[in-house]
């Protein structure tokens, strides 16, 4: 692997010691198992290799690993104070009406009561209304179906966050 063939951000990630790489990956996904799988598979020759490994690691998450990953996500409409990542991802709720914010709070609580975890959706690029409609649509899902949708949404979120991690200079 040469520096001319590996993108600079990916080369930097590959060069991190394991502890630093795990810390960086924890900002992408709160699942320890996911991060360890990605660190163990380094070095990555291409971004696509990294993304494929990330997708495979999401697919292999146990229910407990998935729960750990979801615990790292704030509810839609309530990004963590001082957390630019969740604020950026939930930008579609930033200008939402008080009525929409109240609806999201109520729906988030009902969803959490039903499934035992936060409503997880790849919010990047979605409006507040689209996120509200998504939670309304999914709240009636059987738990097994919802768990697979959550896994898919987590994979989308992880890819976006991973791209920011390794594609920026």
QUIJOSUL-V214930 format. One record per residue. N is the residue number from 1. PHI is phi in radians with two decimals (999 if undefined). PSI is psi in degrees with one decimal (none if undefined). Layout:
BEGIN
n	phi	psi
N	PHI	PSI
N	PHI	PSI
END
This chain:
BEGIN
n	phi	psi
1	999	126.8
2	-1.96	157.9
3	-1.17	-22.3
4	-1.34	-23.0
5	-1.69	-20.2
6	-1.76	126.4
7	-0.95	145.0
8	-0.96	-42.8
9	-1.14	-37.2
10	-1.24	-40.4
11	-1.06	-41.1
12	-1.10	-44.9
13	-1.09	-44.5
14	-1.04	-32.6
15	-1.45	-13.8
16	-1.09	146.6
17	-1.22	162.5
18	-0.97	-42.6
19	-1.08	-46.0
20	-1.16	-38.8
21	-1.14	-42.6
22	-1.10	-40.0
23	-1.12	-43.5
24	-1.12	-41.7
25	-1.22	-29.5
26	-1.12	-27.3
27	-1.27	-22.2
28	-1.47	-47.5
29	-2.58	130.2
30	-1.33	-1.5
31	-1.36	118.7
32	-1.10	-41.4
33	-1.09	-41.6
34	-1.05	-49.3
35	-1.07	-43.4
36	-1.11	-38.4
37	-1.10	-42.2
38	-1.20	-40.7
39	-1.12	-43.0
40	-1.13	-26.0
41	-1.58	0.7
42	-1.22	156.7
43	-1.48	154.3
44	-1.77	132.5
45	-1.37	-34.4
46	-2.37	163.4
47	-1.10	-38.5
48	-1.08	-35.4
49	-1.08	-43.4
50	-1.11	-46.7
51	-1.10	-38.8
52	-1.12	-41.6
53	-1.13	-39.1
54	-1.12	-44.1
55	-1.10	-42.9
56	-1.12	-39.2
57	-1.15	-38.7
58	-1.10	-42.5
59	-1.09	-27.7
60	-1.59	-2.6
61	-1.11	133.5
62	-1.31	167.7
63	-0.96	-39.2
64	-1.17	-40.0
65	-1.11	-40.8
66	-1.12	-41.0
67	-1.08	-42.2
68	-1.09	-41.6
69	-1.11	-44.5
70	-1.16	-31.2
71	-1.10	-18.8
72	-1.47	2.6
73	-1.98	128.4
74	-1.32	159.2
75	-1.07	148.8
76	-1.07	132.2
77	1.64	-8.0
78	-2.38	66.3
79	-1.07	151.4
80	-1.12	132.5
81	-0.99	133.5
82	1.34	6.1
83	-1.81	98.3
84	-1.12	-28.3
85	-1.14	-52.5
86	-1.19	-34.5
87	-1.11	-42.4
88	-1.14	-44.9
89	-1.18	-31.7
90	-1.75	21.5
91	-0.90	-31.5
92	-1.09	-18.5
93	-1.65	-10.7
94	-1.01	-42.0
95	-1.77	17.0
96	-1.15	149.6
97	-1.17	161.3
98	-1.07	-35.1
99	-1.09	-45.2
100	-1.15	-41.3
101	-1.07	-41.3
102	-1.14	-41.2
103	-1.07	-44.3
104	-1.13	-39.7
105	-1.07	-47.2
106	-1.10	-45.2
107	-1.17	-40.7
108	-1.03	-44.7
109	-1.13	-42.7
110	-1.12	-41.3
111	-1.11	-47.4
112	-1.09	-38.2
113	-1.09	-41.2
114	-1.27	-43.8
115	-1.88	-14.0
116	1.43	14.9
117	-2.74	169.0
118	-1.14	154.1
119	-1.26	120.6
120	-1.94	122.7
121	-2.53	145.0
122	-1.27	100.4
123	-1.47	-14.1
124	-0.98	123.6
125	1.43	-1.7
126	-1.66	147.0
127	-1.43	165.7
128	-1.03	-39.6
129	-1.13	-39.0
130	-1.15	-38.2
131	-1.18	-41.0
132	-1.06	-45.4
133	-1.11	-36.2
134	-1.14	-44.3
135	-1.18	-38.0
136	-1.07	-41.7
137	-1.18	-40.0
138	-1.51	-19.0
139	-1.10	-23.0
140	-1.56	-0.8
141	-1.15	148.8
142	-1.13	147.7
143	-0.92	-38.8
144	-1.13	-43.0
145	-1.14	-42.8
146	-1.12	-38.3
147	-1.06	-38.9
148	-1.25	-35.7
149	-1.14	-42.9
150	-1.03	-43.5
151	-1.05	-43.2
152	-1.11	-45.3
153	-1.13	-39.6
154	-1.06	-42.3
155	-1.05	-41.3
156	-1.12	-45.9
157	-1.07	-46.2
158	-1.05	-41.3
159	-1.07	-44.4
160	-1.09	-46.2
161	-1.19	-38.9
162	-1.12	-40.4
163	-1.05	-42.5
164	-1.09	-37.2
165	-1.17	-45.4
166	-1.82	-11.2
167	-1.71	-15.2
168	-1.44	145.4
169	-1.65	none
END
